[in-house]
Amino acid sequence: MNLITKEVKEIIVEAGFQQKPIVTMTSTSTVKDDVMVGFDEVFLEVLHKLTGDQLSRQIIPIMGRGGIETLREVYIQAIGHSCDRNENEKLGDLSEIQLREKLYKFLCGKRVDIEFLDEASSWDLFCKTVFEKKVVLLGLENIGKAIVVKCKGLPLSIITMEDFWQSLDAREYWEFIEQDLNSVIKSNDESCMKILWMSYIYLPNYLKPCFLYMANFEEDRSIRVSMLKKLWISEGFLKPRSGKSLEIIAQEYFKELVDRNLILVDRLGSTGNVKHCKIHDLYRNLCLEEVEKERFYHVIRNDPPRLNSRSRVALKTSVVLISELLESLSHARSLLRDELQIPHHLRLLRTFKAYDEDTTSGAYFLDNVFELVNSRYLAVRVHKESKFPTSIDLLWNLHTLIIHCWRYLIAPIGIWKLHQLRHLEFHEKGLILPDHPSGGNGIVIMENLHTLKGVLNLFLNEEVVKRIPNVKKLHLIYNVQQMEGENCLSYLQCLSKLENFHCTTRNGCDDYLQRVRFPSSLKKLFVDASPDPELEDMLQKIGSLPLLEKFVLQNGFFKTGKWETVEGQFASLKFLQLEACGGLDDWIVTDKSHFPVLQKLHLRNLGQLKEIPSEVGEIATLKSISLEYCSKLAVVSAKRIVEEQEDLFGDELDLHVRALVWKKEKALKSLASVNFEVNVCLIASKAPSPLPFPTHGADAEKQEDLASSLE
């Protein structure tokens, strides 16, 4: 060891004397003997750094305004091909600001995240890798393509077929394979698993439980991300950190698993957030093997019932066997099943998921559900005759309560004592929260409450605001006026952490929105104001919200007949939807800076709108415009916007317009082009509702999913 140490030291000393500075210059243009003027001091400073006595390698960035030449070169490299003479001349005519916008619009939103192969690409890879086109020569395309389909677009699964097929050129082997294709795929999957297993082994320990939990969901299931993160929290997978809520930590964990390609993005929301996700079949199989090996949880299928000591159980078996199985699961802490009888003897149960927004399930009585006193997560569909039991305060450890009911329910006073509650969601009708005695000693501040959805006629006074100081998502419904002169939303601005506010008003309650002051923390705002409140003043207040990214306005009335935005408004808005806003003739936008980062614009049932301002089409970030049952003039103006942008960007234009028009306006179909889609409603009377906003606004996430799917 001493000899080795001595030799290493000698090498280091020798390398230090011999090392010379390496200067690398990269340019796409020909190097010329240009003269540098006005930078003598900078030149000497750089020269000193290059010729100094530094032994270690240095990176010396030289930064400055490269100017329009540089920008043109960057743009050409970004688009991936050289420009012809005409294109170069057009680029040369653009100012530096115009070139910056052109480059930004091309790059905005682009990211390398490699997709799965489509059927044609999978087949091409299979032929080249496995048989080098022999499969085609042998006339065995049908068998080969069946194998490719089973690989589900995963390149690794296709490539690993090579080892398996090397000795199987004879036709009789192929015929055998055709008869037992599933066994072949299983054998190949096992080869892939050895490679994919490394992704799990090198996964940080704090992410492993979250990843393994994905196997709870059925094959090819689209999983709602918001539900998944709530389940992670209730299962105790997340490590609390000072200054960060569990919801933020859950989002960070989710993003890290997506970045590692262990979780797949299935559907995006209107502002680019991930709404639904999936897991590839091979990774799901890996999870199933690991959870059994590590005794993480047990998946029960249609195999005979047997005793099992694992605390987490996912039931994938038939309803007939469930009652028999439950008798042996008294130790269980988690049960995931969309249809399940209430397991009265499972007193240790912490997670009981028997309802999902995306599936149907049976109905339960709340007094039976609330016997599970150790629960952290309860999601159930409630029987129409069910009522809240007064013993709700016994659920001392409850984190999430999700209830689906077709009638209004009144919660008992004890609900204010659930100090661990993080998410309270009521779907379909509405939940009536009781008034609480002012200053009562038994009332607990619900500092952990993050979500409050589907609450009916909540009087948001000072006392209520004090008890829910950290709420981030608030969905309220008003259909009954309180005392005359009172404003149920008078203290809304005191909720300083509120990010998502959804408000539906009916029966004259729209006056609340006229006088409300919105908190500056808002990022998403949905307003369904009926019958017809005046919108001008309200929009002035909403436009000044600095963080607002998504705004949906439904109903209301423009008294002046116009909406004129001013500079500085809607500075962060990415998604704008206007629907059935009466009296809107003129939308005036004098400059594209009024909506500087707008990406998606949805207009619906605006029969009087004369045009979409041309300045909207110049917004560099704009990706899509959707018009549904709007005026003919508005549709024509949208077509004009597309043509103007096509003249500027040609085939590189990243703007798509979709118009849905009445049957009597089917002549507008002639405007259709690559970037301009026109669909005709074949029903002559009232149009169907492609975006069915719920009457009481309690299912906003479903509505957003529908809107995203239409895009």
N, C-alpha and C positions, 0 to 999 in steps of 0.2 A: 504493500500500500504506500509506503514511503517513497519507493522508486516511481510509482505511478504519479503521485502528487508532485514530485520534483519535475517529472517530464511535462506534465500539464502546465506548470508554472512557466517553464522555459518556452513552451509553444505560445502561451499568452503574451509573454514579453516580446518574442520575435514577431508575432502578428501585429502587435501594437506599433513597432517601428516601421513595418512594411506597409501598413494600411494607408491607402490614399483616398482622398475624397472622391466619390463617384457622383458625377453630375449627369442627370438624365433629363433630356428635353424631348417633349412630345408635341408634335404639331401635325395637323392635317394638310398644311400648305407648304409650299417650297420655301426652304430657308434661304434668306437673302441677307446681304451685308448691309442691314439697315443701320442708320445712325440714331443713337439714343440721345435725346435732348431733355435737359431739365431734371435728370435723376442721378446726378453725380454722387450725391451723398448716399443714396440708396445703393448704387452700384458698389461703392467702396465698402459699405456695410456687408453686402452679400459676399464680396470678394474676401473680406476678412474671415467670414464664417467658413468659407470653402477652403481657405489656405491656412487656417489656424491649427493649433496643436491638439485638437480634439481627437481622442483615440477611438471613440465610439462613432457608429454611423449616425448621421443626422438627417432629418427631413426638414427642408427649409421651404415652406410654402410662400410663393410670391403672389400676393393677392392684389387685385385692382379692378378697375372698370375696363374689361376687355373690349367693350363696345359692340357695335352691331356686326362686325365681322365675326367675331367669336360666337355671337348668338346664332348667326346663320349656320355656322359649322355644327354647333351643338344640336340645332333643330334637324339638320340633315342626318346626323348620326342617330338621333332619336327615332326618326321615322323609318330608318333601316334601309334606305336606298338613296342613290344619288339623284339630283334634280336635273332635268333637261334645261335647255337654254331658256325656254319660256318661263319655267318655274323659277329659275335663278333671277330672271328679270323681275318677276312679281315679288320675290323675296327682297330684292334690292330696293324696290319702291316703298317697302314698309319701314316705318320708323322703329326705333329701338323699343318703345312701349308696345307697339303693335306686334313686334316679334316676340316679346316677352309673353304677351297674352296668347299668341298662337302656340308657343311652346308649352305654356301652362295648361292650356285647354287640351293639348295632345296628351300630356303626362298625367293630368289630374285623374286620380282614382285608379291608375294602373299599378298593378302589383304582380310579381311572379308568385303564383300559387298554383302549382301544376295540377291540371284537372285529370280525371280518369280518362282513359282512352275510349273513344266511341267504337262502335261495332266494326267500322271499316278499318280504323287504325289498329284495333286489336287483331283483326284477321291478318293484316299486313305484317305486323310484328310476329305473329305466330308462324306464318309461312317462312319468313326470312330467318327467324331464329331456330325454329324446331326442325323444319324440313327443307328449307331453302327451295321452296316451290315444288318439292316432290309430291306433296299432298295433292296439289292440283293435277299433276301429271298422272297420278294414280286414280284420279276421279273420286277422291274421298272428301270433297269439300263439305258435304253435309255433316259428316262425323266431326271433322275439324272445326267447323263453325259452331257446332253444338258444344264442343269443349271450350271454345273461346267465350261463348255466352256465359258459361258457368264461371269463368274467371272474373267476370264483372268489371272489366276494364282495368284491372290492376296489373301493371307491366311485370312486376315480380312474379305473379302467379303464372303468367304466360311464359316467361323466360325459363322458370324452373321446370317446365315441361320437358326441356331439352334432354336432361339426364334420363328421364323416364322413357323417352321415345327412341333413343339411339339404336336399340336393337330390335325395334318393332316395325320393320319395313314390309314384312309379309302381309298380304291382304287378309289372311285368316285372323291375324292378331287384331287387325282393325275391326273386323266383324265382331270379334269377341268384345272389344272395347265398346262398340256401339251398343251391345246388349247390356253391358254393366258400366255405363258411363259414370254413375255416381261414385263407384269404388275408385275409378281412376282419378276423379277430381279430389276425392278424399285423400288419396295417396299423395297427390300433388300438393294439396293444402298442408299436409304434414311437413313436406319439404320447405314450403314457404314459412311455416310456423317457426322453424328453427332460426330463420333469419329475422322474422318479425319479433321474435322473443327478445332479441337484443334491445329493441326499442323499449321494451318494458323493464328489462334488467337495469338499464342506465337511466331510467326515469327517476327523478328525485322522489324520495320517500313520501313527501307531503302530497304529491300528485297521484300516487299509486291507488289509494282508496277511491278517489274521484274517477279515475280511469276504469277500475274494475267494476264500479257501480253501473257503468254503461251496459253491461251484459244483462241487467234487469229488464231491458226493453226488448221487444220482439225484433226479429230480423227485418231489416229494411224499414223500421219504424222511424217516422219523423218525430223528433223529440223536441218539445217546447223548452227553450233554454231557461226561461224564467222559472218554470216548474223544477227543472233539473237543479238549479242553484239553490232553491228552497229545500229540496231533499238533501243536498249535500250538507246544508247548514243543520237541518234537523238530525241528521245522522252523526253529527259531531266531527266531520272530516276536516274542518277548517281550524287553523291555529289563529287565535285572536292576536292582533297586533295593535299597539297603541297608536291612536290617531286614525285607524281605519276600521270601518264597519265590516261586519261579516259579509255583507252583500258585495262590497268592493273587493274583498279578498276572493270571494267566489268568482267574480268576473275576471280577476287576474289569473286564477287557476284555470278557468275555462279558456281564456285567450292563450295561455301557455300550451294547453293540450291541443288547441287548434293549430298553433304555430308549429307544433311537432307533428302535425298531420295524423294524430291519433284520434281526433274528433273531426268530422267533416262538416263543413258549412252546408246546410240544406236550403235555407231560405233567409233572405235579408229583409229587414224592416225598411220603412220609408226613409230613414235617415242613415242607412248603411249598417245599422247594428244587426247582429245575428239573432234571428227570431227562432229558427228551428235548426237542429243539427242531426247528424246521423253517425253511425259507426260502421265501418266496413265489416262484412261478414267474417273475414279472417281474423280481424282484431277482436271481434265479438267472441269468436271461438277461443281465441287466446285467453280472453278474460274469463270465460266459462271454465277453462282448464285451471287457471290460476286460483280462482275463488274456491274451487273444490280442494285444490292442493293446500292452499293456505287457510282453509276453513273460514273464509271471509264471510260468505253466506251460502245458502243452499237453494238451488233451483229445483222445485218439485214439478215433474211432468206427469205423464200418465203411468209411471211405474208404480208398483205396489207400495202402499204407505209403509213407512218405517220410522222408527224413532230417530231423532236427530237433535243434537245438542247445540247446533248453531243458532245464533241469535237473529240473524237476518234471513228471511225466507221470501223467495219470489215464487208465486204459485202460477205455473203454466199448464196446469192440468184441467180436466173437465170439471164442471160444476158438481157433478155427481159425487166425485171423490173428495171434494173440498171439506165437507162436514166431517168425514171420517179422518181426514188428515189433521184437521185442527185439534182433534183430541190429543194428538201427540206433540203439539207445539206450544205447550204452556210456558216454555222458556223464551219464546220468540219476542224480539224487540221491534222488528219491522216486518210488515206484511204489505206486499204490493200486488193488488188484484183489482180489476175494474168492477167485478161482481163478486161480492163476498158477504156471507151472513156475519152478523156481529159476533165476534168471538168473546163471549162474556168472561170466560175464565182466563183470558190473556191479560192479566193485570199489569204485566211488565211491558206491554206494548208501547213503543214510543212513536213509531211511524205507521199510520194506517191510511193508505192511499187506495180508496175505493171509487174514486171519481176523477175523470180527466176531461178537460174541455173539448178534446178532440175525439172522444169516444162516448158511447152510451153505457149506462150502468143502472143497477137497481136503486131503489129508494130506501132510506133509513129514517128511523125516528131518533131525534137528537138526544132524548133522555137515555136511550141505549148507547149511543155513541159516546156520550160524556161520562159513561162509566169507566172508560179507559183513562183513568186519572193521571197516568204517567206520560200521556201523549205529548209529543212535541209537534207532530205534523198530522193534521186531520183534514182529509179531503173527501166529502161525501155529497151525494145527491139526496135531498131531504124529501120525505113523504109530505104530500100536501096537507095532511092533518097534523103534522108535527109542530111542536112548540119548543121554545127554549126552556130548559129546566133552570130553576133558580140556583142549582148547585154548580153553575158554570165556574165559579171562583175556585172550585176544587182542582181545576186544571192548572195547577200552579206552574207547570213547566212548559206550557203550550207556546210554541213559536209561530206556527202557521195554522190558520183555520180558514178553509175554503168550503163554502156552502153554495149549492145550486138548488134553488127552490122556485116554484111557479107561483108563489104567493108571498105577500109581505110578511115578514117576521119581526117581532119586537124582542129585543135583547133585554135581559134582566140587568139590574143595577150592578150586579157582581162582575159584569164584563169589564168595568173600569179598573178592576183589581188585578187583571192579568198583566202584571208588570213585565213578564218575559215575552209577551206577544209582539211579533215582528210584522206579520202579514195577516190582515183580516179582509177577506174578499167574499162578496156576496154577488152571485150571478143571477141573471134573468130579471127578477122583480126588484125588491129593495129591502134593506135592513134598517129598522128604526132603532136608533140608539137612545137610551133613556136619558133624561136630565139627571144630573148628579147633584147631591146637596152641596151647596157652596161652602167650601172650607171644611168639609167633613174629614174627620181623622182617618176614616177607613178608605179614602180615595188615594190611589197610588198614581204618581206621574208615570205615564207609559213612555219612558224615554227611549225604549228600543223599537217603538212602533215605526215601521218604515212604509207600509202600504195600508191604505184604508179605501176600499172600493165598494161601490154599490150602496152607499148610505143615503137614506131618504130623509129630506127635510131637516138636515142637521143645522142647528142654530150655532154657528161658529162664533161664539162670543169669547170674551177674554178668558173665562174659566176653561173652556174646552181647549183653546189654543195652548194654555199653560200645561195641559195634561198630555198633549201630543206635540211636543216642541220639535221633534226631529223627523216628522213625517216627510217623506219624499214623493210619494205617489198618492194623490187624493182624487177620488172620483165621487162626485155628489150629484144628487137628483133633487129637484125642487118642483113640486106640483101643488102645494098648498101654501097660501100666503100666511105668514105669521102676523103678529100684531101690526096694525097700521103704523107706518113710519119706521119700523124696525128693518134693518138690513142684515139678513142671515150671514152675509159674507163680509161684514164690516171689519173683522180682524184677520182677514186672509193674508194681508201683507206682513203680518207678524210671524208667519211661518217661514222663517228665513232660510230653511233648507229644502223647501218644496221645489221639486224639479218637474213634476208631471201633474198637471191639473186638468181634470175633465169635468165639465159642468153642463148639465141639461136642465133647462127651465121650461115649465109649462104653466098654463092657467094664470097668467099675469105675473109670474115670479121673475120675468126677465128684467124687472126694475133693479133686482139685486146686482146684475151684471153692469147696469148703467152706472152704478155708483161705486163699484168695487175698485180697489187699488191692488194691483197684482204685485207679488214679491219679485224682486229683480233676479232671483235665483232660478226662475222658470226656464226649462229647456223644451218642454212639450206642453202645448195648450190646445184643448179641444173645447169649443164653445158651440152648443146647440141651443140657440135662444129663440123661443117661440112665445107669443105669436110673431110680433114684428118690432123688436126694439130698434132704435136708431143706432146705426153702426159707426158713423163718422168719429164721434168722440171716443168710443171704445177702441177703435183701430188706432187712434192717435196714441193712446196709452200702451196698447199692445206692441206697436212698432218700436217703442223706446226700450223694450226689454232687451238687455245687452246679450243674454245667453240663449235666447229663444232659437231653437233649431227646427221645430216642427209646429205648424199652426194650421188647425182645421176650423173653419168657420161655417156653420150650417144655419140657415135661416137668417132672420133679421132684415132690415130695410135701410137703403141709402136715401135719406130724405132729400139730399141735394142732387141725387142722380149721378154723382161722380165720386170716385175715390182717387185722391191725389196724394202720392207718397212724396216725402221730402228726403233730402240727403241725411244719412246717419241712421235712418230707420231700418229695422230688420237686418241688422249688421251680421247676425250669425245664422239667419234662416236658411235651411236646406230644403225644406218641404213645405209647400203652401197649397192648401185646398180650400176653394170657395164653392159652396153649394147652396142653391136656392136662395141666394141673397137678392131680395127684391129691389127693383128700382135702379140697378147698376147699369147705366148707359155708357158712361165714360170712365175708363181706367187710365189715369194719367201718370206716366213714369217719365220724367224728363231726362234721366240719366241712368245708365246701367249700374252705377254705384249704389243705387237704392236697395238692391238685393244682391250684394257682391258675391255671395257664395251659394245662391239658390241652385239646387240640382234637379228638383222635380216640381212641376206645376200641374195641379189637377183642378179643372173647372167643370162644374156640373150644374145643369138646369139654370143657366144664365141666359135666358131667352132674349134679353134686351141689350146685352153687351155688344157694342159696335165693333170693337177690335181688341186684340192683345197688343199692347204697345211694342213697337219694333225694338225699343231699347231692351226689352226682356230677352229677345233673341240674341242680343250681344253679350249677355252675361257669360263669362268664360266657363263657368262650372256647370251650366245648364245641360242636363242629359235627356230629359223627357218632358213632354207636354201632353196632357190628356184632356180631351174635351168630350163631354157626354151631354147630349141634348142641349147644346148651346146654340146661339144664333148662327145663321148662315154667314153673316159678316165676320163673326169671330173665327169660324173655321177657315174662311178665305184668308184672313189676316195671319193665321197660323201657317198656312201654306206659303204665304209671302215671306214669312220669317225663315222657313226652311230653305227657300230658294236663295235668299240673301246669304245665308250661311253656307250653302253649297257653293256659291260663287267664290266665297273666301277660302273654304277648306276642301272642296272637292270630295274625293272618296274618303278623306280622313275625318269627315264630319261625324261627331259622336253625339248627335242630337236626333231623337226619334219622337215623332208626333203621332198620336193615335186619336182619331175622332170617331165617335159613335153618334149617328144622326138618325132623324126620323125617316120613315119610309117615303114621305112626300118630298124629302130632300135627297133622294137617292142619286140625283144628278151630280152631287158632290163627289161621288165615287170616282169620277173622271180625274179628280185631283191627285189620286193615289200615286205614290212613287216609292222608291226604296226607303226613304226616310219619312214618308208620310203615309200612314195607314188609315183607311176609311172603312168603317163597318156600318151596315145599315140595319136598323131595328125593323124587323118584319111585322111587328105588331102595330096596327094603325092607331089604336087608342092609347091609353096611358102606358108609358114606357115601363119595362121591368126595372127592378132596382138592383144593378150589379154591385152597388156598395150599400148593403142593407144596414144602415146605422140602427142599432137597437133603440126602441122607444125610450128606454130609461138610461141608456148609455153605460150599462154595467159590463158589457162585453167588448170593451174597446180594443183588446188585443186581437180578438177574432176579426173585428172590422179592419184592423191594420193588416192582418194576414191576407184578407180578401183584396185589399187595395194593392198590396205588394204582388199578389199573384196576377192581378190584371196588368201590372206594369210589364 
